[in-house]
Amino acid sequence: MLKNKYQRLNKEERKKAKEDFYKTEFGKSKKAIFNRILIYSILIILYGIILTIVGLIKHSSIWNFIAVILLFSCAFVLLIGRYKIIVRDVNNYLIKNKK
């Protein structure tokens, strides 16, 4: 699979590209959304950890642990999707604004 322009950059260039993207009007609006998704994912993971601890203490049924697995999978899907959208948007920005 071919790497896109963003993936071919080194670490410093990626950071600079993200900063430049977030300076645009579109990037400013997206950054708030990305931060919100990150916060939601972290909260879902923390809630899953709390449910796991409570389930172990109270010796809950298997359904509690199935719910925790579903919570963790949803949180990881949000995190992976967030990353992929950031890469896509920054890559599109780099392609449109060649320097």
C-alpha positions as a LaTeX table, in Angstrom:
\begin{tabular}{lrrr}
\hline
Residue & $x$ (\AA) & $y$ (\AA) & $z$ (\AA) \\
\hline
Met1 & 0.00 & 0.00 & 0.00 \\
Leu2 & 1.32 & 3.42 & $-0.89$ \\
Lys3 & 1.93 & 5.92 & 1.84 \\
Asn4 & 0.30 & 9.30 & 1.53 \\
Lys5 & 2.21 & 12.55 & 1.74 \\
Tyr6 & 1.64 & 12.94 & 5.49 \\
Gln7 & 2.95 & 9.46 & 6.27 \\
Arg8 & 6.19 & 10.11 & 4.37 \\
Leu9 & 7.07 & 13.09 & 6.56 \\
Asn10 & 9.37 & 12.75 & 9.54 \\
Lys11 & 8.22 & 13.52 & 13.08 \\
Glu12 & 9.10 & 17.22 & 13.06 \\
Glu13 & 7.54 & 17.81 & 9.65 \\
Arg14 & 4.34 & 16.06 & 10.76 \\
Lys15 & 4.11 & 18.27 & 13.81 \\
Lys16 & 4.68 & 21.39 & 11.67 \\
Ala17 & 2.06 & 20.23 & 9.13 \\
Lys18 & $-0.51$ & 19.69 & 11.90 \\
Glu19 & 0.22 & 23.11 & 13.37 \\
Asp20 & $-0.17$ & 24.74 & 9.96 \\
Phe21 & $-3.41$ & 22.84 & 9.36 \\
Tyr22 & $-4.83$ & 23.91 & 12.74 \\
Lys23 & $-4.09$ & 27.56 & 11.90 \\
Thr24 & $-6.60$ & 27.46 & 9.04 \\
Glu25 & $-10.28$ & 28.22 & 9.64 \\
Phe26 & $-11.28$ & 24.65 & 8.76 \\
Gly27 & $-8.54$ & 23.29 & 11.03 \\
Lys28 & $-9.67$ & 25.40 & 13.97 \\
Ser29 & $-13.18$ & 24.02 & 13.75 \\
Lys30 & $-11.93$ & 20.45 & 13.37 \\
Lys31 & $-9.51$ & 20.72 & 16.30 \\
Ala32 & $-12.38$ & 21.31 & 18.72 \\
Ile33 & $-14.15$ & 18.23 & 17.38 \\
Phe34 & $-10.99$ & 16.11 & 17.59 \\
Asn35 & $-10.37$ & 17.18 & 21.19 \\
Arg36 & $-13.97$ & 16.39 & 22.11 \\
Ile37 & $-13.70$ & 12.91 & 20.59 \\
Leu38 & $-10.45$ & 12.33 & 22.50 \\
Ile39 & $-12.07$ & 13.36 & 25.78 \\
Tyr40 & $-15.08$ & 11.12 & 25.13 \\
Ser41 & $-12.81$ & 8.17 & 24.38 \\
Ile42 & $-10.80$ & 8.66 & 27.55 \\
Leu43 & $-13.99$ & 8.96 & 29.62 \\
Ile44 & $-15.41$ & 5.77 & 28.07 \\
Ile45 & $-12.18$ & 3.90 & 28.86 \\
Leu46 & $-12.21$ & 5.17 & 32.45 \\
Tyr47 & $-15.86$ & 4.16 & 32.84 \\
Gly48 & $-15.03$ & 0.71 & 31.50 \\
Ile49 & $-12.21$ & 0.36 & 34.02 \\
Ile50 & $-14.55$ & 1.39 & 36.84 \\
Leu51 & $-17.17$ & $-1.12$ & 35.67 \\
Thr52 & $-14.54$ & $-3.85$ & 35.56 \\
Ile53 & $-13.37$ & $-3.10$ & 39.11 \\
Val54 & $-16.92$ & $-2.99$ & 40.45 \\
Gly55 & $-17.74$ & $-6.20$ & 38.61 \\
Leu56 & $-14.75$ & $-7.98$ & 40.11 \\
Ile57 & $-15.55$ & $-6.75$ & 43.61 \\
Lys58 & $-19.25$ & $-7.70$ & 43.45 \\
His59 & $-18.66$ & $-10.89$ & 41.43 \\
Ser60 & $-21.05$ & $-9.76$ & 38.70 \\
Ser61 & $-22.32$ & $-11.89$ & 35.87 \\
Ile62 & $-20.62$ & $-12.31$ & 32.54 \\
Trp63 & $-22.90$ & $-9.68$ & 31.01 \\
Asn64 & $-21.11$ & $-6.95$ & 32.94 \\
Phe65 & $-17.82$ & $-7.97$ & 31.35 \\
Ile66 & $-19.38$ & $-8.18$ & 27.90 \\
Ala67 & $-20.60$ & $-4.60$ & 28.35 \\
Val68 & $-17.09$ & $-3.55$ & 29.36 \\
Ile69 & $-15.63$ & $-5.19$ & 26.26 \\
Leu70 & $-18.17$ & $-3.33$ & 24.11 \\
Leu71 & $-17.27$ & $-0.04$ & 25.82 \\
Phe72 & $-13.56$ & $-0.59$ & 25.25 \\
Ser73 & $-14.12$ & $-1.50$ & 21.61 \\
Cys74 & $-16.21$ & 1.64 & 21.05 \\
Ala75 & $-13.55$ & 3.79 & 22.67 \\
Phe76 & $-10.81$ & 2.30 & 20.50 \\
Val77 & $-12.92$ & 2.72 & 17.36 \\
Leu78 & $-13.33$ & 6.40 & 18.25 \\
Leu79 & $-9.58$ & 6.81 & 18.80 \\
Ile80 & $-8.62$ & 5.04 & 15.58 \\
Gly81 & $-11.25$ & 6.90 & 13.57 \\
Arg82 & $-10.08$ & 10.21 & 15.04 \\
Tyr83 & $-6.50$ & 9.46 & 14.02 \\
Lys84 & $-7.48$ & 8.43 & 10.49 \\
Ile85 & $-9.55$ & 11.59 & 9.99 \\
Ile86 & $-6.69$ & 13.77 & 11.25 \\
Val87 & $-4.28$ & 12.07 & 8.84 \\
Arg88 & $-6.73$ & 12.44 & 5.96 \\
Asp89 & $-7.42$ & 16.12 & 6.61 \\
Val90 & $-3.77$ & 17.06 & 7.13 \\
Asn91 & $-2.80$ & 15.10 & 4.03 \\
Asn92 & $-5.43$ & 16.95 & 1.98 \\
Tyr93 & $-4.12$ & 20.23 & 3.38 \\
Leu94 & $-0.56$ & 19.31 & 2.40 \\
Ile95 & $-1.62$ & 18.37 & $-1.13$ \\
Lys96 & $-3.59$ & 21.59 & $-1.65$ \\
Asn97 & $-0.92$ & 23.86 & $-0.16$ \\
Lys98 & 2.33 & 22.68 & $-1.72$ \\
Lys99 & 5.33 & 24.71 & $-0.65$ \\
\hline
\end{tabular}
